């Protein structure tokens, strides 16, 4: 049984949250470069260049990519042969607390009704899975409010099938318009239960844009959705153009024979996520 000290986890997370907020993942940066090459709108190309310049400046100066430095979201895989010497949730939250303070990052967590800020961007949203092995894998996302507000979940009837899924996803993006700061990345969760589909949709956003889904049929569905979304003409920052989305990512799970849960989790162009394995 391998033992990991929670103090080590806290230190790693504190650095992760800062890194995520100042350095755009390479797959997203490369997708923006590609988008600039194919965008036909002059204003769209200018916006995409500004996003690229912003990413380069943020990385060089260690400044936040966006003023909205997000709510802290974790997907954690804990190996069954891994033993912690303390509270994992407390260690993760302490890492968030330290990272957001030392990185001078905006703290956005608040009471849902009084709107009183918690003051340290905790508690984080933590999804934990037990997996084989003796490793601890931590994936962190700084999820901005603008794109999260445009996300939706629904319960389709099984008879609506793929066409119903496609219609709901594309309509959701159309209704969101410029609000989530396109070009966006669209996470889609299909199946499970009403509460699990949104988790699948958010989890899907971690898959790199240069990695197609390993299931050819799901990869085809992603491409079909991406084409339909980009045909909407919303374009970068809603100014019109071919590139409304950089990618669509789907995660699926079995569901009840009488149900078809569906969720759309939209991510803005500042897709800030990092991962580490301990």
Residue pairs with C-beta under 8 A, 6 or more apart in sequence:
1 81
1 82
1 83
1 134
2 79
2 81
2 82
2 83
2 134
3 82
3 83
3 84
3 85
4 82
4 83
4 84
4 85
4 136
4 278
5 84
5 85
5 86
6 84
6 85
6 86
6 87
6 88
6 90
6 91
7 91
8 278
9 84
9 88
9 91
9 92
9 95
9 136
9 138
9 278
10 91
10 92
10 94
10 95
10 98
11 95
12 95
12 138
12 276
12 278
13 91
13 92
13 94
13 95
13 96
13 99
13 138
13 140
14 94
14 95
14 96
14 98
14 99
14 102
15 99
16 95
16 99
16 138
16 140
16 274
16 276
17 72
17 95
17 96
17 99
17 100
17 103
17 105
17 140
17 142
18 62
18 99
18 102
18 103
18 105
19 274
20 140
20 141
20 142
20 272
20 273
20 274
21 64
21 65
21 69
21 70
21 103
21 105
21 142
21 272
22 58
22 59
22 62
22 63
22 64
22 65
22 103
23 58
23 59
23 65
24 55
24 58
24 59
24 65
24 270
24 271
24 272
25 208
25 271
25 272
25 273
25 274
27 208
27 209
27 210
27 211
28 185
28 209
28 246
28 269
28 271
29 52
29 55
30 209
30 210
31 209
31 210
31 246
31 247
32 48
32 51
32 52
32 55
32 183
32 246
32 269
33 52
35 48
35 183
35 236
35 243
35 246
36 45
36 48
36 49
36 52
38 242
38 243
39 45
39 48
39 235
39 236
39 241
39 242
39 243
40 241
40 242
41 235
41 236
41 239
41 240
41 241
41 242
43 235
43 236
43 239
43 240
43 241
44 235
44 236
44 239
44 240
44 241
44 242
44 243
47 236
47 237
47 239
48 183
48 236
48 243
51 236
51 269
54 65
55 65
57 63
58 64
58 65
64 103
64 105
64 106
65 270
65 272
66 144
66 268
66 270
66 272
67 106
68 106
68 108
68 144
68 145
68 146
69 100
69 105
69 106
69 108
69 121
69 142
70 108
70 141
70 142
70 143
70 144
70 145
70 272
71 108
71 109
71 121
71 124
71 125
71 142
71 143
71 145
71 148
72 96
72 100
72 109
72 121
72 122
72 124
72 125
72 140
72 141
72 142
73 124
73 125
73 127
73 140
73 141
73 142
73 143
73 202
74 92
74 124
74 125
74 126
74 127
74 138
74 139
74 140
74 141
75 127
75 129
75 139
75 141
75 203
75 206
76 88
76 92
76 126
76 127
76 128
76 129
76 136
76 137
76 138
76 139
77 129
77 130
77 131
77 135
77 136
77 137
78 84
78 88
78 128
78 129
78 130
78 131
78 136
79 130
79 131
79 132
79 133
79 134
79 135
79 136
80 130
80 131
80 132
80 133
81 132
81 133
81 134
82 133
82 134
82 135
82 136
84 91
84 136
88 128
89 126
92 124
92 126
92 138
93 122
93 123
93 124
96 120
96 121
96 122
96 124
97 120
97 121
97 122
99 105
100 106
100 107
100 120
100 121
101 120
105 121
107 117
107 118
107 119
107 120
107 121
108 117
108 121
108 145
109 117
109 118
109 120
109 121
109 122
109 123
110 116
110 117
110 118
111 118
127 199
127 203
131 137
135 277
135 278
136 277
136 278
137 275
137 276
137 277
137 278
138 275
138 276
138 277
138 278
139 206
139 273
139 274
139 275
140 273
140 274
140 275
141 202
141 205
141 206
141 272
141 273
142 272
142 273
143 202
143 267
144 268
144 270
146 179
146 180
146 181
146 268
147 180
147 181
147 184
147 266
147 267
147 268
148 265
148 266
149 179
149 180
150 172
150 175
150 176
150 179
150 180
150 266
151 198
151 201
151 263
151 264
151 265
151 266
152 172
152 263
152 264
153 194
153 197
153 198
153 201
153 261
153 262
153 263
153 264
154 168
154 261
154 262
154 263
155 194
155 259
155 260
155 261
155 262
156 164
156 165
156 168
156 260
156 261
156 262
157 164
157 260
158 257
158 258
158 259
158 260
160 260
161 260
162 221
164 260
165 188
165 190
165 260
165 262
166 224
166 225
166 228
168 262
168 264
169 186
169 188
169 225
169 229
169 248
169 262
169 264
170 225
170 228
170 229
170 232
172 264
172 266
173 184
173 186
173 229
173 232
173 234
173 244
173 245
173 264
173 266
174 232
174 234
176 184
176 266
177 234
177 238
178 234
178 237
178 238
178 239
179 238
180 266
180 267
180 268
181 237
181 268
181 269
181 270
182 234
182 235
182 236
182 237
182 238
182 243
182 244
182 245
182 268
182 269
183 236
183 243
183 244
183 245
183 246
183 269
184 244
184 245
184 246
184 266
184 267
184 268
184 269
185 205
185 209
185 245
185 246
185 247
185 248
185 249
185 266
185 267
185 269
185 271
186 225
186 226
186 229
186 245
186 247
186 248
186 249
186 264
186 265
186 266
186 267
187 201
187 202
187 203
187 204
187 205
187 249
187 250
187 251
187 264
187 265
187 266
187 267
188 201
188 204
188 225
188 248
188 249
188 250
188 251
188 262
188 263
188 264
188 265
189 196
189 197
189 198
189 199
189 200
189 201
189 202
189 203
189 204
189 250
189 251
189 252
189 253
189 261
189 262
189 263
189 264
189 265
190 197
190 200
190 250
190 251
190 252
190 253
190 260
190 261
190 262
191 197
191 200
191 252
191 253
191 254
191 255
191 260
191 261
192 199
192 200
192 253
192 254
192 255
192 261
193 255
193 256
193 259
193 261
194 261
196 253
196 261
197 253
197 261
197 262
197 263
198 263
198 265
200 251
200 252
200 253
200 263
201 251
201 263
201 264
201 265
202 265
203 251
204 249
204 250
204 251
204 265
205 249
205 265
205 267
205 271
205 273
206 273
206 275
207 213
207 249
209 246
209 247
212 219
212 222
213 219
213 222
213 249
213 250
218 250
218 252
221 250
222 247
222 248
222 249
222 250
223 248
225 248
225 250
226 245
226 247
226 248
229 244
229 245
229 248
230 242
230 243
230 244
230 245
232 244
233 240
233 241
233 242
233 244
234 240
234 241
234 244
235 241
235 242
235 243
235 244
236 243
246 269
255 261
